[in-house]
Amino acid sequence: MAGALWGSGAGASPRVEDPASARDNVKGFEYQVREIKGKTRQRMTGVSWRPGCPVHINNLRLIRTTFWDFDGHRETGSIVVHEDESGEIVRVFRSLYRHKFKIRRMQLIDRYNASDHASMNADNTSGFNCRYVAGTSNWSQHAYGRAIDLNPIENPYVTSSGHVSPPAGEPYADRSRNDKGMVHRGDHAYRAFAQEEWKWGGNWSGTKDYQHFSRNGS
Ligand SMILES: [Zn+2]
């Protein structure tokens, strides 16, 4: 069984297959996939999730997984995605771990009161958040648990007119840089998602969302 489970594993989703063949096994990589229950459910309800969101909380999964932080330390992070994507996303994080891709932090967005701005300003990597695409009343792919924002400062959102969000990401709008935590087309992080057929916002024409990966490409 790849990926040692923390604790008893009670509540771990029975739907999540063991995605690992021997080839996929990565020393030191651990993960756990759980239904959203108990304290996490309480914490999320009315914050990142509420009735009326386009996905029911029962269809979301909490993934806890190891990652390498910017100091090269092995850390454990939490992220919420749709249950249908949880196996894929475990494989993504396994691949990021294998290639020592650095992640600043990975905490539930509820810690930031579900504020995308606050989470981005903290350089937090996050997934599910029941919100609209900024400036619209269309659900974001994050509201379905089918999008992940990776290191938002090093991978900012840059409009075609040059506005950069978050503000601290300004230096990283220069994509000729090659700092830790940045994503470039064809690199390990890019390929970790591409292998699961997740698409990158850095490939958009016009406005670029370098932090954004999603299942359907929007
Ligand atoms: Zn995003």
Boltz pocket constraint, residues with backbone or C-beta under 6 A from the ligand:
constraints:
  - pocket:
      binder: B
      contacts: [[A, 142], [A, 147], [A, 148], [A, 149], [A, 209], [A, 211], [A, 212], [A, 213]]
      max_distance: 6.0
